[in-house]
């Protein structure tokens, strides 16, 4: 509906009616091409994300998911997440999305304070956010994530904690709680609004994590918390370096294949679709691919560490070997240094970040990028 001043995602303001039928046809032909290239691997999760997917009708979402099932084998317990914004909420549609096959809803609340929402350029208010959440529950969604940001313009520590406590009072299954960043190229980066300094924002994060833990939410990734074991399986796949197909304007894909059992036989292909929706719709077949590249060796190891160190449970040496084809012994010095600095700890062949390591994630990741030079 409107582009937020902090957003650097490939999202575009809506102008006129959405070309749902045309875009659906493009998505399914794009998926058919990808399946032809990469085979019919079983599908464990589906994530409908980017922009505001709930601007699409439940009927279109149902047709999309039906098309996916025609093209790919789908797990019986498949997780199907729909990102949605409260400002685009038509409460009568939530049940129809559930009936279409959506099993998990992710609401971009961002704040429950109207002043903060105004500063962020959001089009919804706190009352709309609460109504959207209540409507999602009454529609039968058993798994709901709420996104909440901290470090907002003009927000004090006490206001940040009050915002989080207001969100926890709703009792969502999953909370994505993360700090606002001023991304390059956005209005906020060009004219940064004033906010708390680094030390104060760090204090806010520490206090917030204590409140989440007290409310029964388990942290399993840098900014992801869940209770009742309702981890976000799709995003967890990214951090565990799983493969994924990406269809749609600007979508990315990662597909790996192993030619044989030798260490250097692993090949990872990355694909990026054309970013602009109009160009994506005008293209066909291979022309929808903007870039295709192969990731090997040091670049592949870099990607693994950038992802795997985000997980509270870390990774096994076997994960590193399987995902990159590299010998973990190459990073023995990095592991020793990380442990010395209190950033990570070892449990046999498993390496986990400490709370300090999660707070200083860039430093921890950097130690494992140094041998890649």
N, C-alpha and C positions, 0 to 999 in steps of 0.2 A: 504493500500500500504506500509506503514511503521509506526511503533509505535513511538509516540512522547515521549520525555524524561520526560514530566510532567504528562503523562496519567496513571491513575491507574484503568481505566475501564477494563471490560472483553472484550478487543479487541486484535486481533492477526494479525501479519503481514501476508499478502497474499503470499502463495507459490503455484504457479501453478494455473490452472483454478479453479474457484469456483464450488462446486458440487450443482448447483442451483436446479436441479430436485429432487435430494435426500433430500436436506435441505427443500425444499418446501413440500415434502411428509411428512417429520418429523414434520414440523410446523403444518400442518393441522391435522395430527393424534394426536399431542399434544393438539391442541385446542379441538378436538372432545372429548378427555378424560376429559379435564377441564369442558366442557359443560355438559358432563355426570355426573360429580360430583356436579356441582354448578348450573345447570339449564340454561335455555335460557333467560337470562336477556337482555333487550334492550341495544344496544351498541351505545354510544354517540360519542366516539372518538376512533381513531386508531393511534398509534405512532410507526413508523418504525424507530427504533433508535439503537445506539450502533455501534461502528466501523464506517464503511462507507456503509450504505445500498444501496447507488446508484451504487455500484459495481455490484449489481444484475440488470439483464435486465428488461426493462419495461414489457416485456411479463411475466416474473416470478412474478413481483409485481402485475400485473393484475390478474394472476391466484390465487395468494394468497388472494387478496381482494375478488375475486369471491367465493373462498372457505369459507372465513369468512362469507359472506352473505348467503351461504347455511346453515351454522351452527348456525347463530345467527340473531335475528331481528336487523336491523340497522336503526338508525334514518335517516329521510329524509335529515336532514342538518348535517350529520355526518362530523366531522373534521378528515381528514386523513393527518397526517404529515409525511413527509419523511425527515430524516436527510441526509445531503449531504455535501461533501467536495469539494471545488473548484479544488483541485489537481486531483480529479478523475472525472472531468467534461468532459462529451461528450455532447456538447450543442445540438446536434441533438436529444438527448434522452429526453430533458425536456418536450417537448410537448407530447411525448409518455407516460411519467409518469403522466401527467395531464389527458390524455385520459384513463389511467389505473384506475383512480379514486382518485389519490392524489390531495388534495385540498390546502395543505399548505406545503411550503418548508422551511426548516431550514438549512441555510448555515453556516458551521463552518469557518467563515472568520478569527477570532481571532486577526488579525491586518491587517492594510493596509500599513504597513511600512516594506519594504523588509528586512531591517536589523533585525527588531524584529522577523519577520517570520523565518529568518535563525536561530536566537537564540532559537526559540521555536521548531526547528526541523520540521517545516511544509514543505510539498513538493510543495506547490503552492506559487506564488508570488502575489503582489497586483494587477497586471494587470489581472491575471487569475481570481482573486476574483471578480473584477469589471465586467469582461466578463461573469462570471457565473451568477451574479445578473441580468445583462441586458438580458441575454438569458432566465432566468426564467421569467422575466416580459414579454418578447416578446412571450413566450410560453403560456401565459395566466394565470399564477399564480397570483391570486388577493391578496394572503396573503403570505408574505415572512418574515421570521425572520432572522436576522443576529446576530451571536455570536461575541462578541468582548471582549478581555481580557485586563486588566490593571495590573499595578504592575509587568511589564515584566523585565527580566534581562537587566540592563543597561539603562532602560527607564527613562527619566526625566519627571517631572510633565508637562512641556510644550509639550513634545513629546506625552505623554498620551492624553492630551486634543486635540492636533492636530489630533491624530489618531481617536479619537471619532468624531471630527468635519468632518473628511473625510468620515467616515461611515454615518453620518447623512446627508451629501450632497447627498447620494444615495437615501434617503427618503424611507427606508424600513417601513413596517407596524409595525414591532415589533423588539425590540432590547433586547438581553440578554447581559447585561454589567456587568461583574463580575471580581473579582480580582483573579489572578493566585495564587494557593496555591501549596506548595511543599508537595505532598502527600507521606506518608511513603511507602517505597519499590520502589520508582521511582528513576531514575538517578538524577533528580533534588534534591531529598531529600538526596541522598547519597553525592552529591557534589553540594551544593546550589550555583547557580550563584549569584553574587552580584546584589542588587537592592536597591531602596529607602527604608529608614527606615519606621517604623510604622506611625509616625506622618505625614511624607510627603505623604505616600500613602493614609492616611485619608484625607489629603487636596486635593489630586487628586480626590478622590471619591466625595467629597463635590462639587468641581468645576465642575465635570462631570455631577452630578445630575442637577446642575443649567443649564448647556448647554442643557441637554435633555429636561428639562421643557420648556426652551425658544424655542426649536424646536417643541414643541407641544406634547411631549411624556409624558404620564401619568404613573407614577410608581404605580404598583398594587401589587408587590411582591418585596422582598429584591433586586433582581437583574433583574427584568423584567419590561419593559417599552413598552407601546403601544400607538398608536394614532388611532383615528377613532373607538375606542372600540374593536380593534382586539386583545383581550387578548388570550393567548394560553390556550384554553379550557382543553387540556389534562393535562398539568402540574398544572393548577388550580385545577383539580380534586385531585391531590396528596395533595396539601396544604389544601384542604377542607375535607380531610380524606375520600374521596370516595373510593369505591371498584374498583379493576382492576384485569384483568387476565394478566398473563405474560407467553408468549410462546417463545421458543428459548433457545439457550445455555446461561445459567447464568441468565435467566429471573426470576423476582420475581412476586408474586401475593398476593393480600390482598382481602379476601372475608369475609364478615360479615353476621351473621344470628342471629335472635332473637328468642329464644325458647318461650317466653311469654312476657308479659308487665312489669315484675318485673325488678328492677334496675340491678340485677346481671345476667339477662338472656342473655345479649349480648355476643356473641362468635365471635372472629375474628381469622381466619385461615390464616397463612402465608405460602407460598410455595416458594421454590427456586429450579430452574432446575439445572441439571448438568452443570458446568461451561465450561468444555473443549468441543469445537465443535465436535471433533472426538468421544469422549465418548458419547456425546448427540446423535449423529447420530447412534452410535452402539447400544444404548439402545432402549427399546420399552416400551410403556405403563407406568406403575408406576415406572419403573426403571429410567425414566427421572427425577424423583423428587429426588433431593439431600437431602433436608430437608423439613419437614412439622412440624409446631408448632402452638400452640394456644396461642393467646395473650389475657390476661384478666387483670382486676383490675388495679393495679398501673402501670404495663408495658404498658397497653393500654392508660392510661391517659398520660403517658410520651410521647408516640408517637404522641398523639393528640397535645400536647403543642409544641412539636418540629416542627410540621408542621404548625399549625394554626397561631402561632405568626409571621410567615414569611409574612403574608398577611397584606398589608397596611390597609385594612378594618377590620382586626381582625376577631372576631367571636362573636356570641351570646351565652348567657348561654344555650339556647335551643340546640345550636350546640354541646356544651360540653356534655350535658345530653344525647342527641341522639347518639353521637358517642362513648361514653364511659360507659354510664349507671350510671355515678357518679353524686352526688349532687354538684352543683357549690359552695354551701356554704362552702365546704371543703377548698376552696382557697380564702376566703374573706380576710384573712390576707396577702396573696401574692398579691392580687389585690391592697390592701391599700398601701403596700410597693412599688409596681411598680409605683403607682401614686405619691407617696411621692418623689420618685427618679426621676420623670419626664420621666419614660420609657413607660408609658401607660396612657391612659385616658378612662374614662367610659362615655358612652352615653346611659343612662338607662341600659338595659340588654346587651348592646354591649360593648365589650372592644377592643380598637384599640391600636397598638403601636404608640408612637410618633416618629418623625424623630430621636430623640435621642435613642429611644428604638430600632429602626431598625439598627442604627449604633452600638448599644451595645446589639445585639440580644442574644448572649450567656448569658449575665447577666440577661436579661429579661426572657429567657427560664428557667434559673437556679432558679429564684425565684419560679417558678411554679413546679419545680421538687423537691424542698426541702421538701414539705409536704409528698412526696412519699418516702422520706428517704432512 
